Amino acid sequence: MSFAEKRQLSEMIEELPAENLHMIVQIIRERMPQLQANSGGDVIVFDIDAMDTPTLRHLERYVKTCAARHKKRKQLGQLQPIPTAAPSPPPPELAAEADAVAAEQQQRERQAAAA
């Protein structure tokens, strides 16, 4: 992996949401157990130059997948509902039928309450 690709991968990892960072650490620890991390508080530092190419490519695939999902979620979250016009009234013949059905239902409810 070239220096430019490593730099880009490092930048992409830094931009990941915190919820995805644990998997980065897990991938590195599983694939490169001999690699020691320098940790200071909430920050974990790995030497990207000490990692082998298959591990870096695996990280790259994971990061790109996460970035695509994050972008898709962000786009879906920013979509605004399309304003719709007020519903048009039903045609007169349907309105009369709906009124008749509602009247029958009210009459049944009154009869049931009286019983």
ABEGO torsion letter per residue (X at the ends): XBAAAAAAAAAAAAABBAAAAAAAAAAAAAABAABBBBBBEABBBBBAAABBAAAAAAAAAAAAAAAAAAAAAAAAAABBBBBBBBBBBBBAAAAAAAAAAAAAAAAAAAAAAAX
